[in-house]
């Protein structure tokens, strides 16, 4: 039997709901309509046909093996006997099970967190890794340096503490890194189109990863002598070992992506030249690696370094000896990393100066704790006003104490100088870490891209397309200095847009999906259980070298921690990109369109196809239908 599919032509649909009614009458399934906006048209009813995806994420995410793909027909089947509704309690959390777990909602890349955590409970570590990599290619990196907003939103804190999600993610990724044969996604047939990516940071590498899967000829151009962007030059190896980044980059290279270092687009080669050489689309992911200055007296003295320049030298193997007494200005990760690196390189009296309170410092709590464990003081509510030098080198820093104003309309308090509170600190060196901006030398006069008043690229927030139709941008180049996971999210979305652009598809169609978080999860059957703590090197040992501080979970600890997940939603519902999977609260199980597989063997047709008055539903071999039939992509 050949492949048969249901296809839907949205333009001929008049929204009569006849297909929905016929399906419910015949099967009693909970499949219903959803409202979408297509090409700025009015909201439109659309039936929820299962796409029977080639690599069905619903099947991958199911910890009970209740969803399988028939090898002969390609139909994705759901076994109602095996399905347990992801531990749904009858009468509890029924309607909300159709919504999304807050961990996935808050993750910028919308990784199916509940899915991979539940797979880990079953010991399905490979499947869990594959599920993560549907949305992010770098679990080994995010498991170390992500600020894990998923944990901040974890509903387990309604019982005790959030699940240690990023530690489980790291465990799964490290298993793969140490495997004899690493997981590599399947690559579709090679395409002729060439795509150029400017920048090899997390956004650029992610875009390359997903475009390579689609078969595109991808080349990354990196102006630095090494690949990885901030992953390599901005994050010290005690947080993110170099071999981890190199292994992830090598996997992308093995997928067929070409990578060129020491090539500055805009200088060594230009976008117009690349167009002449056959590049059909571009993704600008040049990051934000130009440091913002303080703009105060003495900033040009010897011994005053910018945070990123200092870390770049350290990470490239050219450590700068600063002396015993150093001050780092700022409160973000760059500031803490600079202070901790200096401590490791022989500056015992490293301190941080931050103009707001400790509660407002943007670094992660665990980073602050580790910093303080290493003997680095954090001096809050203070700000430098000038650097004092002797013979051209900084020797002291004059600061002023700050006070916080009353909260404004947003609830945020602003720091203001406290008159007459000036004081002086003697220093051997100063590192400033106040933020970064992008270098736009890659844009030649022929490019019509525009920048915002903040110096970031103007793009469509949904598609990441710039004013130049063939140029897309993401990561820090669009957001300003933000997180690794946000850059990863942009890289994947850019890859989707570029694929659609080169395929002649609509870039916006079906992509404005809003996730609704589950707020009242089932908690009744869960007892309090202590959160697993990440083991770390002792402070006295770790300040002498750049060895990785956090040691990682064992398999036993990872599984035990994964069991703390309270299964807010339903794994298959959250894994489906098309809203096809439905949670039936009456039987506390999942249901979905099965393509009327039982009828196929009897040469019968499905009720939806038979009843459609406008014949906008098609039944048959999808290869025989005309190009442009909408399938809900």
N, C-alpha and C positions, 0 to 999 in steps of 0.2 A: 504494500500500500504506500503510495507516494505521500509527500507532505501536503497537508491541507490546513488552511488557516481561515480565521474570520478576519476580515479587513473592513475598515470603516471609512467612508468618505464623508467628512464633516460638512462639506459645502452643500451636499444634497439633503442632509438631515434637517427635518422641520421640528424636531424636539417633541414628538408625539408620545414618547414613552411606551409605545406598543411593544417594542422588543423587551423592555424591562418587565412588563406585565406578563408577557408570554413566558419568559424565562422563570419567573417566580411561580406561575401557575403550574408549570411542568416539573420544576425541580425543587421548589420551595427554598431556594437559596437566598441568602441575604444580599445578593448583588443588587446594587441600586445605582442611580445616576450620580454624576458629579457635575459641578458647574465649572466651566472653563471660559477663558476669554481668548479668542483666536483672531490674530491679526487685527486687533482693535475692534473686533465685532462685538455685538451684544453677548452677554452670557449665554452659553449654549449647553443644552443637555448632551451628554455623551455616554453611551453604554460602556460598561467596564469589561471589555473582552480581555481574557488572558492572552498575553503575547507569546507564551510558551518560549521564553527566552532561551537562547542557545546555552548560556551559562546561567541558569536560573538562580538568582540570589536567594529566592524564597527557599529553594531546596537546600542550598548551601547553609542557610542560617538556621534551619530547623534542627534542634538538638535531639529530637526523637526519631529522626529518619522517617517522618510522616509524609514528606513530600519527595517524590522521585520523578525522574524524566524517563519516559518510555523510549528505549533505544531505537525502536522501529519507526514510530510515528513522530517522535519529538514532542509529544504532548506531556505537559507537566501535570502529574496526578497527585491528588491529596488523599491519604488514607485516614478516614475519620476515626478509625479504631485506634490508631497510633497517636493521633493528635490529642494533646492534653490542654490545649489552649494556653500553653506556657504557664502551667500551674494555676490557672484561673480558679478562683473560689466561687462556687455557685452563688449568685445573688450579690457578688461583690465586684466592683470595678468593671461592670459589664459594658456600659457605653464607652467608658474611657479606654478600654482595651483596644478600641479602634484607633485611638489617637497615638501619639508618639512619646516615648520615654524622654524625660527632660534631659538626660545625658546626651542623647542624639540631637535634640533641639539646640542645645547650647554649644555643641561642637561646631566650629565654623565649617568643617568639612562634612558634617552630618554623617560621621561614621556610625555604623550600626553597633553601638556599644553593647547593648543588651544581648544582641545576637552572638557576638564573639565571646562575651563573658560566659554565657550559658553553654556555648560549645566547649569552652575550657573546663567547665564543671564536669562534662562528660569525657574529658581527656581527648577531645577532638582538636588537638592543637594545630594541625595543618589546616583543617577547615576554618578554624578561627582566624588564622593568619590570612587566608585567602579572602575571607569576608572583610577584614580590615582593608586589604589592598584594593578592594573595589572602590574605595573612596580616598585612600591615602597610601602612597607607595613606601612611606618611611616610618613604620611602627617602631623600628629600632631607634630612630632619632627622636620621634615624639615621645616615646617611652622614657626618654631621658630629659629633654629640654622643653617639652610642651608645658604651658601654664595650666593645662588640664581644666578648662572651664566645665567639662563634663562632670568632674568631681564636685565642683562648687554647686552644681545643680542636682546632684544625686539625691534621690528621694529616700535613700537609706538613712539620711541624717534625721528623718522624722522618727527613727527608732534609736539610733546611736550616732554613728559616724559614717560619712560617705565611703563607698567601696573604693579601694585603692586601684582605680581603673588603669591609670598610666603605668603602674608597676606590673599589672597583669599583661598589658600590651607589650611592655619591654621583654617580659619573660617569653612570650610567644615569638617575638621577633628574634631574640637571641638564639632560640632553638633553631630557627631557620638559618641564621648566620653561621652557625656551627655545624650545620648538616652537611653530609657528603655531597648532596645535590640540592641546591637551593630552589625554592619555588620561583618559577618564571611564568607569567601569564601567557596565554596563547596569543599569537600574532596573526592577524588576518592577511589576506593576499596583499602583496606589495602594490603600492600605488605610485604613479609617476610624479605626483605633485611634491615639490620641495618646500619645506618650512624652515625658517631661520629663527632661532631663539637667541636673544641677546641677554646674557647673564646666566650663570650656572648655579645660582642659589636655589633654595627650596622651591620657589615658584617655577623657575625655568626648568629644573630637573623634573618636577612633577608633570609639567606640560609635555615634556619630551617623552616621559614614561607612557602617558596615555595616548599620545599621537603615534608612538611606535607600535602600540597594540593595534592601531587601526591601519598599519602598514605604510605610513607616510615616511618619506625620506627626510629625516630631521637632522639638522646641524646646530650645535650649540656653540656660540662665540663668547669667550670669556677673556676680558682684558688682563686679568691677573695671571700670574704664572702657575696658579693652581686652581683646581675646580672646587666648587662647593659654596662659593660666596661666603656669607656670614657663618655658615655651618663650619667652614674650615678656618677662616681668618678672624672671626669675631667671637667664637665660643671656645674657651680653653679646654684642653683635652681632659682635665680632671672632671669636667661635666659631660663632654662628648668626645670620646677617644677618636683620633684620626682614622684608625683602621675601620671604625664603624661607618664613617662617611665614605671612605674609599671603597668599601665593600658594596655599599648601596649604589655608588656611581658606576662601579664596574658592572653591576647587574644591568643598568640602563645601557651601558656601552655594549654589553652582550646582546641586548635586544635590537642592536643595529643602529643606534644613535651615534653620529659622528660628533666629536668634541674637539674644539680648537682653543688652546690657551694662548695668552700673549697677543690676542687680536682685539684691537679696540675698534668697534664699529663706530663710524663717524670720522675715523682717522686713518686706520689701516685699510679699511674697506667701508663702503657706504651702503645704505639701504637701496638707493637707486642702482648701484652696481649689482647688488644681490638680485634685484628684480630682473636686470638684464641677463643674469646667469640662471634665471628660471625659478627663483623663489616666488611662490604664489601667496604666501602669508608670513607674518612676522609676529612674534610674541616678545615684547620688551619686558624683561624682568631684571633690570639692572640694579635693583635694590636701592638702599639709601645708605651709602657708605661715606658720604662727605659730612664731616663733623660740624656742628653749629657752635660758633664761638660765644664766649661770655660778653665780649665787647666792653671790657674794663681795662683800666690802666695796668700795664705790665704784662699783658697777655703774650707779648712777643718775646719775653725773656727766655733764656736757656733754662731748661728744667721744667718748662710748662708744656705738657703733652696733651694731645686730644686722646680720648679714651680708645677710639677705634684704631687710631694709628699705633698706639702703644700695644694693644692686643694683637694687631696685625703683625708687628715685629716679633712678639712673643710666640705667636702661633706659627710663624714662618721660620722659627729657629734662630732668631736674632734678638735674644733677650736684652733688655735695657736695664742696667743697674741704676737704681734711683737714689740710693742712700738709705739711711735709717728712718727718717721722718718724712712720710709722704701724706698728702691729703688728696682725696678723690672727691670731686664735686659732682653730685647727682645722686639719684636713688633707684635707677633702673638696673637692668641686668648688666649693662656695660660697666656701670660704676662698680657694682659688686664684684664682677669678674676681674676688673682692673685691680681692685684692692686685694683680692685674694691671690691674684697672680703675682703682684708685687710682694706680698707676704711670703710666697714660695720662693721668690728670687732674692731674698735677703733684706727685706724692709720690715723689721719687727714692729715698728710703730706706724702701721698703716691705719688711717682713719678715713671715715666718710663724712662729708658735710652735705646735709640735705635741708632744704629750706622749709619743708613742711614737717608734719608730725610723723612718727613711726607708723601710725595706723594708715597713713596715706601713701606710704612708700610703694611704688609700683612693682617691686620685685616680689617673687613668691615667698610665702612664709618660711618654707623649708630652706630657701636660699639665704634668707636673713638669719635664720637660726644657725646654719652652717658657718656663715660669715662670722657671727659672734662667737661661736665655738672656737674659731681659729684666732681669737684674740683681736679682732678688728672692731674698733669702736665705731658706732654710728651716732654722730652728733646732729641732732635735728634742730629745726627752727633757727637756722643760721645760714648766712649767704655771704660769699666774698664780695668785697667792693673794690679791692685793688691788690695787685701783687707787688711786693717790695723786693727790689733786686740790689745786688752788690757786684760790681765788675761784670755786669751783663747777665748775671745768673740769679734766679729767684732764691730768696733767703727767708722770706716771711710772707704771710698773707693776712691782710686786714679784712675782718669780717664784721658783720652787724647781725644782731639778734633779730629774729622775726616774730611776729605775732599773727595769729589767724583771726580774720574778720568773722563777723556773724555769717551764718549760711545764707547764700543767695537763693534765688527761686529754684535752682536745681538741687539745693541742699549742700553745695560745695562751698567750703571756706577758702578764702584767698590769703596768701601770706603777705604781710606788710612790714616794712622795716620799723623797728622800735627805736625812736630817736634817742641818741646819746648812749646807745648800747654797744658801740664799737669795741672790738677786742682784736688782738694780734696773735697769730699762731706762727711759730718758727717751723720752717719746712726745708727739706732738701730738694723736693720736687713736688709738682702738682699735676694731677691728671683731671682734665675736664670731660665730663660725660653728660652733656645736656640734651642730646638728641642728634639726629642725622637728617640729611637731605640727599636728594638724588643728583647725579651728574648727567646732564642731558646732551653731552657731546655727540651722542649717537644720532641725534636728530639734525639732519642737514636742511638747508632752505627748501629743498624739494618736498620735504614732508610737511603735511598740513596739520599734523597733530598739534594740539594746544595744551597749555598747562594751566592749572588752577592758581589762585593767588597764594596757595601754600607750596607751590613748586612741584606739585604732583601731576600726573597725566590725567587729562580729561577723558573719561571713558564712560560708556553705558554701564551702569552699575550691575545690570543683569548679564549682559553678554561680554563685557570687558572690551568691546570694540571702540576704537578711537575715532577721531574725525577722519583719519585715513582708513577707508574700508578694509584694507588688507593688513592693518596694523592693530594688534591687540596688546594690552598691557595689564599687569597685575602685581600682586605682592606689595612690597614697600614702595615701589615706583608709583603706585596708585593710592595706597593707604597711608603713606608715611611710615615711620618706623613702628612696626607692629610685630606680631608673633609669627613663629614658624608655621603653626597650623593654619593661620589665615593665608599665608603665602601658598601653602599646599592647596588649600581650597580654591584659591584663584587660579593656580596652575591647571587644576583639573577642569574648572569651568571654561578656561581659555581653550583647552584642548577640545572640549565639546563644541565651542563656538567656531573654532578654526575648521573642525571636521564638517560642520554644517555649512560654513561659508564656502569651502572648497567643493562641497557636494551640491551646492545650489539650494540648500534647504533654508527655511525660515529660522533665524537665530534665536528668536524669543519664544517660539511656540512651545507651550507646556512647561516652561521653566520657572514660572513665578509661583511655584508651589510653596505654600506656607504651612509650616509644621505647628500643630497645636499640642502643647505639652500636657501630659497627664499630671494633674495636681493632687489627686486623692487616690494614690495607689493602694492596693491591698496590703495590709500590714498585720492582719490578725494572727496569722500562723507563724510569724517570725519572732524569735526571741532575740534579745540583745546579744551581740557577739563582738568581741574586741577586733578592731581593725588591725591588720597585719602591718608592722612597721618595716620600712626599708632599712636593711642593715648597711652601716657606713663604716668607713675607715675611721680609726681614732684620730682626733684632731692633732695630737702631737706627732703622729706618723705622717698624716697627709700634708701638713704644711711644709714638709721637706722635699716634696716632689709633686709631679703633675699626674700621678696615678688616679684612676677613676675613684671618686669618693663613694658613690653608691654602688653596692655590690650586686644588687638584683635578687629576685625571689628564686627559691627552689621550686621544683614542680609541686611538691606537697603544699608549700605555702601558697603558691599561686592558685591551686585548685580550691584550697580551703577559703581563700579570700574571695574567689569567684562565687562561692556558695552563698556569700552574704548578699548577693544581688537579689532584690525582691521582685524581679520580673514585672515591672510596672506595666509594660505593654505586651504585645504579641510579636515574636521574632519575625515571622513571615510577613506580617502586615507592615512592619517597619522596613523590611528589606525590599519590598516591592516598590519600584519606581513609578508605577502606573496606578496605584490605589486599587488594584484588582483584588488583592487579598482582603477578606472581610472577616471580622470577628463576630460570631453569632452568640450573643449573650444568653440566649435561651438554652443552648446546649453547651456553652462555654468551650466552643471549638472554632477553628477557622474553616471558612468555606471559600470557594472560588469557582469561576468558570472553568470547566474541564473540556471545553471544545466539543461537548457532546460525543465523547470518544466511544460510548456504547453504541450510538447511532451509526457511527462510521462503519462499523463492522456489518451493519444491516443495510448499508447504502441508503440511509435515511438522512434527512436534512434537519438542522436545528430549528427550533421554534422561532428564534429571533430573525433568522434569515427568511423563513417562510412568511412571516407576518409583516415585514417592513414594507410600508406602502410606497416609499420613494426609491426602493432598491439601493439604499446607500450602504447596506451591509452586504459584503461579498463573501462567498464560500467557495473555497477551492485552493489551487496551487498558487501561492503568493507570487511566484516567478512569472506567472502568466498575466498578472494584472498590470495595467499601465502605470508608469512612473508617476508618483505624486499622490497615490492613494494613502491617506493618512492612517497611521497605525498607533498614534498616541505617543510618538517619540518626544 
